[in-house]
């Protein structure tokens, strides 16, 4: 069973782009992820290590919070080390990003942008799991090694937390065995779990990926090439029939040009 670590970016409403992303980790490779994380921590000054809690992407990149007095070179080397774990181990990064303004103008304009992004991302993870063992059209062939457990970065927003759980349970229905027609997350574990990012290297890694993909989609400079380190493993979720309805509102990455674009 894979571990799907999920997090958000752009939910402050200031950028106009809301993103939900997931890093898919093979449990057999988890120890390597922890080793890369430990190496990144050791790159920091001793006074930072002594009080270290977690890597938050924006703070680490911009030199804020606990990294305020850390040299840029050390901060950037820590980022490269963490992203190297993703690249070396081949973990896929699956995301969906929505243009908030386009959503507001649509017939479903009252929808919460992050809930839309979350649903699309979750369905994208399912599409990835199914792609691991090709099947006949309309058929569902189970392969237990491609099941996944969703772990979402915890939030103090109780309403959002309840909404995400409701959305997950709508997509992943309870079953007597035998695939129900309305069960969209056939490879998913029975519930959505929330974890503390301070205790989870997987949640810290997805926060980093989200941040650099979000910057890429916003057209911000990437002079260090952080996004390009994992661009080849980045997948925009395009589950059908939802994709056909929302693609004009989506923001998608470009591996070839390094430029973001709308789906149109």
C-alpha positions, 0 to 999 in steps of 0.5 A: 500500500502506498502513502499519499501525502496531501497538502494545499497551496494558495488557499490564502486567496491572494494569488488567485490559484488554489492547488491541492497536491500529493506525493505518492511514497512507496513504503519500501522507500520511506526509510530513504526519504527519512535519510534525505530529510535528516541530511537536510536538517544537518545542513542547518546551523546548530542553533536552528537544529536544536529547536528544529520542528519542520521544514515549511517551504515558504519559510525555508525558501524566503528565509523567514521564521526559524530560518531567518538567520540561515544563509541562503546557500544553506537553505537552498542546499537543504531544499535541493537535498529534500527534492533529490529524495523525490527525484532519486526515488521516483515518487510521483507528484500529482496535483490539481490547480484551479483559477479562483476567478474562473471558478467564481464565474462558473455555474458552480461559483459558490464551490470552495476552490480547495474542495474542488482541487482536493476532489480532482487530486484524489481522483488523479491519485486513483487514475495513477493507481489504475495506470499501474496495472492496465485493464480493459475499458470499464473493468476494475482489476485490483492490485493490492500493492497499488492501494493507497492511504491518504494522509492530509496535512492537519488543519485547525479549520473544523469546517474545512476538515469536515468538508474534506472528509465529506468529499472523500467519503462521497468519492470512496463509498463503503462497500460490501465487496464488489465495486459499486458503480459510484465508488470513484476511489477504488484503490483508496483506504477506507478513510482520509487521515490527518497528520501533523506536518511537524511529525511527518517527513512526507507532509513536509515534502509535499509542502515543498512540491506544492510551493514550487509548483504553485510558484511555477503556475503563478509565473514566478522566477525559478532561478535555482531550478527547484521546480525543474528538479521534479517537473518530469514526475509532476502529473496534473490530475485529469479524471473524467468526466470531471476534467471535461467540465473544469479544464477551462478553470485549471492551471497546468504545468509545462515540463517542456517550456517551463512555463505555466498555462491554462488548459485551454 
